[in-house]
Amino acid sequence: TKSGGKITVKLGSNFKLDGAPDPYVALGNGSAPVKGGLLAVLRKNSGSQSYSIAASPALDGARQVIIWCKRYAVPLGVATIK
């Protein structure tokens, strides 16, 4: 969501990641983060969680939320922003 100059990514209660080294929540396109799109280290591998950052022009074109393995530069999961 976008509100008050902030972007918030909300992962639902059904979110689950089997585990990975160095997972981040990111905004991106084409299964890769946009410049400035890494939001935060994933806090837990399952359940509801929210991540907020200040909106910026670099993030305006993001079309996906990505769970990103920073160490190996690969997507672990991708969801289209609606």
BELJOQUI-V894561 format. One record per backbone hydrogen bond with DSSP energy under -0.5 kcal/mol. CO is the residue of the C=O (numbers start at 1). NH is the residue of the N-H. If there is no record, write none. Layout:
BEGIN
<<CO/NH> <CO/NH>>
END
This chain:
BEGIN
<<1/8> <3/6> <5/55> <6/3> <7/53> <8/10> <9/11> <9/51> <11/49> <12/15> <15/47> <20/23> <22/70> <23/42> <24/68> <25/39> <25/40> <26/66> <27/34> <28/63> <28/64> <29/32> <32/29> <34/37> <37/27> <37/39> <40/25> <45/17> <49/11> <51/9> <53/7> <56/59> <56/60> <57/60> <59/62> <63/81> <64/28> <64/66> <65/79> <66/26> <66/68> <67/76> <67/77> <68/24> <68/70> <69/73> <69/74> <74/69> <77/67> <79/65>>
END
